[in-house]
Amino acid sequence: MAARLGVGERVRFMGAVDQDSLRLIYNAVDALVLASSREGWANVLLEAMACGTPVLAMPGGSVPEIVRDGISGYVCRSVSQLAKRVHDLHFNPSDLRQYVQDSFSLDRMVANYASVYKDALAKRRI
């Protein structure tokens, strides 16, 4: 289908990819697109964002909880909106990548975990 549509040179179907290679792929792409209409908890979105990769996804399952629409990525309500967002992101890169990289930086993640532990210890009953 990719060849028939004239995008065969730009599209690669990779099949299963081992965990160690995923971070390299997430870092090499401009965005991750999750175009499925039904999702459970979409770890692929979290993994991509943890690598600083903006995401575009349909609103199924946990997507609206994971993606901060217009900030860490886009929640697209239709296929045409998804296609437009992919086009816009390609031709007009936004600051989504910087937001995602800042939000999932090692310093930010350590601070978030420390805050959770601090709150838990403060609420502890002795």
Buried (B, 14 or more C-beta within 10 A) or exposed (E): EEEEEEEEEEEEEEEEEEEEEBBEBBEEEEBBBBEEEEBEEBEBBBBBBBBBBBBBBBBBBBBEEBBBBEBBBBBBEEEEBBBEBBEEBEEEEEEBBEBBBEBBEEEEEEEEEEEEEEEEEEEEEE
